[in-house]
Amino acid sequence: PPNELRIAIARARDLKAMDAAVPFSSKGKTSDPYVKVKLEGFSDKKTKTRMKTLAPVWNDSSFTFDLVAGQKGTSTESQPKEVELEVMDYDLVGSDDFLGLVVLKLDELLEAKHKPVSK
């Protein structure tokens, strides 16, 4: 559909290790990454957490946003302008750790339709 935004999360690489298997040791350092997808006016979406990896693959994670239904009663000026992809490290205890953020401008994505985005 023409007013649908579909975002597929494929993979990440070279992530920062946030978890240490052995305290004060460099052995076994990994992260438990997941991606939060944020689009203004919509509920945040989230991929599955990939445990103990610095190069996660999420080929099974895609999200669809209905830009008309999700923005009922709003004008085109208030349509979302960008999508945020925030990579986080899951922690069982305490708050999750920030790993990175990519902000994609929707008008640029529309110009580059069907081309993969990598940053």
C-alpha positions as CSV (number, residue, x, y, z in Angstrom):
1,P,0.0,0.0,0.0
2,P,1.2,3.5,-0.8
3,N,0.8,4.9,2.8
4,E,2.7,2.0,4.4
5,L,6.2,2.2,5.8
6,R,7.9,-1.2,6.2
7,I,11.2,-1.4,8.1
8,A,13.3,-4.6,8.0
9,I,16.1,-4.9,10.5
10,A,18.8,-7.2,9.0
11,R,22.0,-7.1,11.1
12,A,24.6,-5.1,13.0
13,R,28.3,-5.5,13.3
14,D,31.3,-4.4,15.4
15,L,29.1,-3.6,18.3
16,K,30.7,-2.5,21.6
17,A,31.0,-5.3,24.2
18,M,28.9,-4.3,27.3
19,D,28.9,-7.6,29.2
20,A,31.9,-9.3,30.7
21,A,31.8,-13.0,31.3
22,V,34.4,-12.7,34.0
23,P,34.8,-9.5,36.1
24,F,38.0,-7.6,35.3
25,S,38.8,-9.8,32.4
26,S,38.7,-9.1,28.6
27,K,37.7,-12.8,27.9
28,G,34.2,-13.5,26.8
29,K,33.1,-9.8,26.4
30,T,29.9,-9.7,24.4
31,S,26.6,-7.8,24.3
32,D,22.9,-8.9,24.1
33,P,21.7,-6.5,21.4
34,Y,18.2,-5.6,20.3
35,V,16.9,-2.7,18.2
36,K,14.1,-0.2,19.2
37,V,12.3,1.3,16.2
38,K,10.8,4.7,17.0
39,L,8.4,6.6,14.7
40,E,6.7,9.7,16.0
41,G,3.0,9.1,16.6
42,F,3.4,5.3,16.8
43,S,4.1,2.9,19.6
44,D,7.8,1.8,19.7
45,K,8.6,-1.5,18.2
46,K,11.5,-3.8,19.2
47,T,13.4,-6.7,17.7
48,K,14.2,-9.9,19.6
49,T,17.3,-9.8,21.7
50,R,20.2,-11.7,20.3
51,M,22.3,-13.1,23.2
52,K,26.1,-12.9,23.5
53,T,27.0,-11.5,20.1
54,L,28.7,-8.4,18.7
55,A,27.4,-9.2,15.1
56,P,23.7,-9.9,15.6
57,V,21.4,-11.0,12.7
58,W,17.7,-10.1,12.8
59,N,16.6,-11.2,9.3
60,D,13.2,-12.2,10.8
61,S,12.5,-8.7,12.2
62,S,10.3,-6.4,10.1
63,F,7.8,-3.8,11.2
64,T,5.0,-2.1,9.2
65,F,3.5,1.3,10.0
66,D,0.2,2.4,8.4
67,L,0.9,6.1,8.0
68,V,-2.7,6.9,7.4
69,A,-4.4,4.9,10.2
70,G,-1.6,5.6,12.7
71,Q,-2.1,9.4,12.2
72,K,-5.9,9.7,12.2
73,G,-7.1,13.3,12.4
74,T,-3.7,14.8,11.5
75,S,-2.6,16.7,8.5
76,T,0.3,15.8,6.2
77,E,2.4,18.4,7.9
78,S,2.3,16.3,11.1
79,Q,3.3,13.1,9.4
80,P,6.5,11.6,10.9
81,K,9.6,13.1,9.4
82,E,12.2,10.5,10.6
83,V,12.6,7.0,12.1
84,E,15.0,6.2,14.9
85,L,16.8,2.9,15.2
86,E,18.3,2.6,18.6
87,V,20.5,-0.3,19.4
88,M,20.5,-1.4,23.0
89,D,22.2,-4.1,25.1
90,Y,19.8,-6.1,27.3
91,D,20.7,-6.4,30.9
92,L,18.9,-8.8,33.3
93,V,19.6,-6.5,36.2
94,G,19.5,-2.7,36.0
95,S,18.7,-0.7,32.9
96,D,19.7,-1.7,29.4
97,D,22.8,-0.1,27.9
98,F,22.9,2.2,24.9
99,L,24.9,0.9,22.0
100,G,24.1,3.2,19.1
101,L,21.5,5.3,17.2
102,V,20.7,5.8,13.5
103,V,18.2,8.5,12.5
104,L,16.8,8.1,9.0
105,K,14.9,11.0,7.3
106,L,11.8,9.6,5.7
107,D,11.9,11.9,2.7
108,E,15.4,10.6,1.9
109,L,14.2,7.0,2.2
110,L,11.4,7.7,-0.2
111,E,13.9,9.1,-2.7
112,A,16.1,5.9,-2.3
113,K,13.1,3.5,-2.5
114,H,14.0,-0.2,-2.4
115,K,17.7,0.5,-1.8
116,P,19.3,-0.9,1.4
117,V,20.5,1.7,3.9
118,S,23.7,1.1,5.8
119,K,25.6,3.4,8.1
